């Protein structure tokens, strides 16, 4: 029996087991808000295998335990159809026919904000490639997600500041804009005898903005879709590049690429991309062009974010 046949038989047996044991669940998922609030029941290990989001949630202990010993997750800020309709629906509700569902695919990245094309374009920017990559050439490992870890500068420093070669990306509340920045170094405040802010030199950092679009974890966020739709993917990538804004550190201001402070989140330049003390609090973030080459946002007024993620980047 070859590997493909073995996997096929295993999947069939697993599907039958789930059909037969519809009451044998150990996870409750409470998703959305009234009047669209929904309760799903699922199997812990199935969720961890097929969805990076839940694997991370269980691994890091973000889930609570109910009185009956089962785990439960409440996510009022997520619409049920955004994650479950095409990826988890069968496993959460085995009474649905398999024919009603699209084939389950494995996501390439764990992100609630970025799609495959965003990661590919970021790889281009990091490597300063003159030609667009048709696939991501780097590996992105999620380290922080605001809705899971929190939105404060303290959490940022405790969990993240020592990590090198990272990107931060955030979604602006009310507008849905995606903005972010790349730091080859770290945001660590390593001058322990001096608590004041200081500047850090860097010549490869940049900030960016992506156009607003539908944020949905669809099949366009996975490797199998890209392999079978190369032409469409390249067209989407070129379209994204044309509508995005990239701003590298000004060669005359490389000594002020980052302002390092214990009291705030990331500061690219001083105000080029600024995250204050509480990122999801009104007016705590801003984009005012100063030491980077170009504006990434025309509106210079303060804003807050409703989600942000930080990834550490590795070579494959």
N, C-alpha and C positions, 0 to 999 in steps of 0.2 A: 504494500500500500504506500503510494507516494505522499508527499507532504500535503499537496492540494486536496487529495481525496480524504486524507485524515482530517484536515481542517473542516472540509465540507460535512463529513459525518459528525464531527464534534459539534458544529453549529446546529445541525438538525436535532441532535440529541438534547442540546442545551435549550433550543427553542421549545421542544416538546416538554421538557422539565418545567420551563417557565409557564407553559400553557396549563399543565396539570396542577401546579402549586401556586395558584393565583393569590392565595392568602399568606404565602410564605415570604413576607417582606421584612426588611429591617431598617429601611430608610423612608422617611416621610419628607416630601418636598412641598413647601407652601410657597407658591409663586404668584406674583402680581398683587394687585389691590382690588378692592371691591369697586364695581360689581364683577370684575373679571378675575377675582382671586380663585386659585384652583389648588387642590390637594392631589399630589401624585404619590404613589407608593412604589418603591423600587428595591432592587437588590444592591447592596453596598459594592460588592466586587464587580458587578456588571457595570455600574456607573464609573468606577475607577478605571476600568479597562477601556471603555469606549469614549470617555470624555475627560480631557486633561483638567478641565475646571474642577470637576468633582474629585479627581485624584489628588489635586493640590489641597482642596478643602479638607479631605479626610486626613491626609498626610500631616498637615499643619495643625490639626485639632481645632478647626474653625466650627465644626459641627457640635450641636448640643445633643444631650440625651433626654429622651422622654421618660415618663414614669414607667412605661412598660419595657424599658430597656432599648428601644429602637432609637436610631439617630433621627434628627430632624433639622432641616435647613429652611430658613425663611429668607426669601429674596423678593421684597415688595417692589423693587425698582426694575425687575426684569419681566418682560411680557412672556407669557407661557409659550407663544409661538416662536419667539426668537431663538430658543435653544432646543425645544423639545419636539416640534412638529415633525421634523425630518430626520433627526439624529437619535433621539432616545425614545420616541413615542411607543414603539413596539415593546421595548423592555419595561417601560413604566406601566403600560396598559396592554398586556398580552392578549386581551380579548379582541383587539383590532386585527383585521386581516392583514397579512403581510403584503397582499396585493395593493393595499391602500398606501403603502409607504415607498419612498424612494430608497435605493440601496444605501446602506450605512457606509460612510466613508470616514477615514481617520484624519483628523485635523493635523496640520503640520506644525502649527504654533498655538500656544495657549494665550490668547488675547481676546479681550472683550471690545477692543477698539480698532485694531489693525487687521487688515486682510493680507492675503499672500502677496498681492501686488505692492502693498505698502512696504512690507519687509524687503521685497526685491529692490525697490527703489532706494531704500535706506542703504542696502548693501552697495549699490552703485555710488551713492554719495560718499560712503566711508572709504571705498577703494578708489574714488575719483576716476571711475571708468568712463571712457569716452563713448562706449556703446552700452546700451541697456542690457542687463543680464536677463535671460529668459527664466531664471529661477534664483532663489536666494542662495548666496554663496557662503553665508555665515549662519551660525546657530544662535538663536535668541532664547535665553532662559529667563522666565518670569521670576522676579524677586519681590515685587510689591504690587498689590492692586488695592486702590483706595477703598473700594466698597467691602473689601475683606480685611485689610490691615488697618485702615484709618487714614485720615487726611491731615495729620499734624506734622510739623517740623521735627518734633521729638521722635516720632515713629520713623520718619525718614532717616534721621541720624543714627538711631539705634539699630536699624535693620540694614542700612544701605551704604552709609557714607564711606566705608573703607573699600568698597568694591570698585574695581577699575574697568574701563572700557564698557561704558553703559549708555543706554538711551533712556530718556524719560519722555513719555507722551501723555497728553491730557486732553480731555474733551471739555470745552467751555460750555457751561450751563446756559441754557436758553437759545444759543446759536448753533450748537452741535459742531463747531469748528474743532479740528484736531491740530494741535500744535505740540512741538517738542524740541529736544535738543540732544546732541551727541557729545559725550565727554570721554576722551581716550584715557584720562587720568582718573582721579577720584575727587569726591567732595569732602574728604576728611579734613576736619579742623585739627591739624597735627602740631599746632604750636601751643602746647598745654600750659606754658608759663605766661602766655599772653592770650587773654580771652577775647581780645578785640578782633574785628573782621580784618581780612587781608586778601590780597589779590593773588591769583595763580596764573602762571604763564602757560599758554598752550597755543599751538599753531594749526592744529588739525580739527578743532572743534567747530560745530555748526549748529544752527537752529533751523527749524522748518515749520511749515504749515501745510496741511492737506485740505482739499475742498470738502465741504460738507456733503455727505451722501448717506444712503441707507446703511446703518450698521447692523448687519445680520450675519450670523455665523452660518452661511450657506455653503453649498458645495464649492463655491468659488474660493474658499479658504483652505483648500486641501490639494495635495500633490496629485492625486489621481485626476482631478478635474483639469489641472494645468497640463498634464501629459497628453490628455485627449483633446485639448482645446488650445494648442500652442499659438495658433494664429490669433484667436480671440484674446488670449491672455496678453500677447504682445501689443495688441491694439489698446487694450485696457491700460496697460502699463505706460504706453506713450501718451495716452489721454491724461492719465494721472500726473505724469511728469509735466505736461504742458500747463496744468491747472494748479500745480503745487508751487510753493515758494521755498527757496533754499537761500540761507544767508550764512556765509562763513565768517570767521573772525577776521577783522580788518588786519592786514599785515603790519600796519602801523600801531596796532593796539594789542598785540599778542600777549603783552604783559598784564592785560586786564581781561583775559578770556573768561575768568570766573571770579566772583567775589565769594569768599568762603566765610560763612557766619554760622555760629552755633544756634542762633535764634530764628533762622529762616530755613526754608527748603532750598532747592537749587537756584542759583543766580548766574545766568549766562550773561557775561558783562556785568553791569550793575542793574540795569533795567531792561535790557534787550529781551530777556525772558526771566521774569521774576516770580518766585513762589514764596509767599510770606509765611506766617506762623500757622495758620489754619486754612488749607487750600480751598476747602469747600465753603468758606465763610465769605460773604459779600465783599468785593473790592480787595481781596487778599492776594490777587495775582495781577500781573500786568505785562505788556509788551510795548516798550518805548525804545526805538532804535537809538543806539549810542556807540557801542564799540564793535558791533558786527556790521557787515557791509550793507545790508539791506533790511528794510522792514519785512516782517513776516505777517504783520497785521496792521491794517490801516487805522483801526479804532484804538486809540491810546488810553482809553478809560480803563479803570480797574474791572476785574471780573472774578468769578469763582469757578471752580470745576466740579462736575458731578461724577467724574471718574478719572483716575490716572493710573498709569502702569510704568514700572521700571524694569528694564531687561538688561542682563549682563550678556555681552556678546563674546562668542568663541569662534575660533576657526573650526571648520568641519574636519 
